[in-house]
Amino acid sequence: MTEINYWLMKSEPDAYSIKDLRNEKETLWDGIRNYQARNFMRSMKIGDQAFFYHSNTKPPGIVGLMEIVETKLIDPYQFDENSKYYDKKSKKDNPRWDCVKTKYISEFKNMITLKELCETYTPEELTLVRKGNRLSIIPIKKNIAMELLERLKEN
C-alpha cells in the first residue's frame, strides 16, 4: 500500500468553505495560479489527505479534512475568458495549470487557529507558520499531521 502524504490547502471561506465541500461532497480544487503550489498539487496521489484551512478570515485556521480522489486534472478555468483564473498564455495542447478533485472527510468541531499553530510549531516543522508564507498548498510532515489529527479527535 502506498504511504499517504498530507497537505494543507487554503481557501477563503467567502469563496469556498468547508461547509460548501460538505454539501457538495466532492469538488475540483482549481484556481491555483502559483507555480510552487501547482507543483505540490502535481505531486499529490489518490488517497492523500489534506487539511482544509480557512484563510483571510478572523481567525484563520484548520477547519476540516479532505481526501484527494483524482489527480492530474486540467484546470478548466484557465481557458475561460470570463473567469478570473483565465490565462491567455495557457494552451489547450500544453496547459499550465492543473487541479485535483477532493472529497469531504470531516469538519472539525473546533478549528485549530493559526495563532495556536504558531504557538505549537516552528517554521521548520510547519511552513504555514513562517512569516510571509502565502502558498495556498503546502506539504505537512507526517509526524505533524498525526499530531494535528490526534488533536482534532480530542475536540
C-alpha positions in Angstrom: 0.0 0.0 0.0 1.3 3.5 -0.9 2.0 5.8 2.0 -0.4 8.7 2.4 1.0 12.1 2.2 -0.5 15.1 4.0 -1.2 18.6 2.7 -2.7 21.8 3.9 -4.9 23.5 1.3 -6.2 27.1 1.9 -9.4 28.6 0.8 -11.1 31.8 1.8 -14.4 30.8 3.4 -16.3 33.5 1.4 -15.1 31.9 -1.8 -15.3 28.2 -0.8 -15.7 26.9 2.7 -15.6 23.5 4.4 -19.4 23.7 4.6 -19.5 24.1 0.8 -17.4 20.9 0.4 -19.5 19.1 3.0 -22.7 20.0 1.0 -21.1 19.1 -2.4 -19.2 16.1 -1.1 -16.5 16.5 -3.8 -15.0 19.4 -5.7 -12.3 20.4 -8.1 -9.6 22.3 -6.3 -9.0 24.8 -9.1 -7.8 28.3 -9.5 -4.2 27.7 -8.3 -2.0 30.2 -10.0 1.3 29.9 -8.2 3.9 27.6 -9.7 5.2 26.2 -6.4 1.6 25.4 -5.2 0.8 23.9 -8.6 3.9 21.7 -8.3 2.9 20.5 -4.9 -0.5 19.6 -6.3 1.2 17.7 -9.2 2.9 15.5 -6.6 -0.3 14.6 -4.9 -1.5 11.0 -5.1 -5.0 9.5 -4.8 -5.6 8.7 -1.2 -3.5 11.6 0.2 -5.3 13.7 2.8 -5.4 17.4 3.1 -6.3 19.7 6.0 -8.8 22.3 4.9 -7.6 25.7 6.0 -9.8 28.8 6.1 -7.6 31.8 5.2 -8.2 35.5 5.0 -10.7 35.4 7.8 -10.7 36.0 11.5 -9.4 33.8 12.9 -7.8 31.8 10.2 -7.2 28.1 10.9 -7.7 24.4 10.1 -11.4 23.5 9.9 -11.6 20.1 8.3 -10.1 17.2 6.4 -10.5 16.0 2.9 -9.1 13.3 0.6 -7.5 13.6 -2.8 -9.7 11.4 -5.1 -8.4 12.4 -8.6 -5.1 13.9 -9.7 -3.5 15.3 -12.8 -6.7 17.1 -14.0 -6.6 20.1 -16.2 -7.9 23.3 -14.5 -10.8 24.3 -16.9 -10.9 27.9 -15.8 -7.5 28.8 -17.4 -9.3 28.6 -20.8 -12.5 30.5 -19.7 -12.1 34.2 -20.8 -14.9 35.1 -18.3 -13.1 33.6 -15.3 -10.8 35.4 -13.0 -8.5 32.4 -13.4 -8.2 32.8 -17.2 -4.6 32.6 -18.5 -4.3 33.7 -22.1 -0.8 32.2 -22.3 -2.1 28.7 -21.4 -2.7 26.5 -24.4 -5.1 23.6 -24.7 -2.4 21.4 -26.1 0.0 22.5 -23.3 -1.9 23.7 -20.3 -0.1 25.5 -17.5 -2.5 24.8 -14.6 -3.7 21.6 -13.1 -6.2 20.8 -10.3 -7.2 17.8 -8.2 -10.5 16.6 -7.1 -11.1 16.5 -3.3 -13.6 14.6 -1.2 -15.0 15.7 2.1 -14.0 13.6 5.1 -14.9 15.7 8.1 -15.4 19.1 9.6 -13.8 19.7 13.0 -15.9 20.9 15.9 -13.3 23.4 16.9 -10.8 24.9 14.4 -7.1 24.9 15.2 -6.3 28.6 14.7 -3.2 30.0 13.1 -2.3 31.5 16.5 -2.4 28.1 18.1 -0.3 26.6 15.3 2.2 29.4 15.7 2.4 28.7 19.4 2.9 25.0 18.9 5.2 24.7 15.8 8.3 26.3 14.5 8.6 27.4 10.8 10.8 24.3 10.2 8.2 22.0 11.5 5.2 23.6 9.8 5.9 26.1 6.9 2.4 27.6 7.4 3.7 29.5 10.4 6.6 31.0 8.5 6.2 34.8 8.2 5.2 35.7 4.7 4.1 32.2 3.7 1.3 32.8 1.3 1.3 29.5 -0.6 -2.2 28.1 -0.9 -1.0 24.5 -0.8 1.8 23.2 1.4 3.0 19.7 2.4 2.6 18.7 6.0 5.2 16.3 7.6 3.6 13.0 8.6 4.5 13.4 12.3 2.9 16.9 12.4 -0.2 15.6 10.5 -0.5 12.8 13.1 -0.4 15.4 15.9 -3.0 17.5 14.2 -5.3 14.6 13.6 -4.9 13.5 17.2 -5.7 17.0 18.4 -8.7 17.2 16.2 -10.1 13.9 17.5 -10.0 15.4 21.0 -12.2 18.4 20.2 
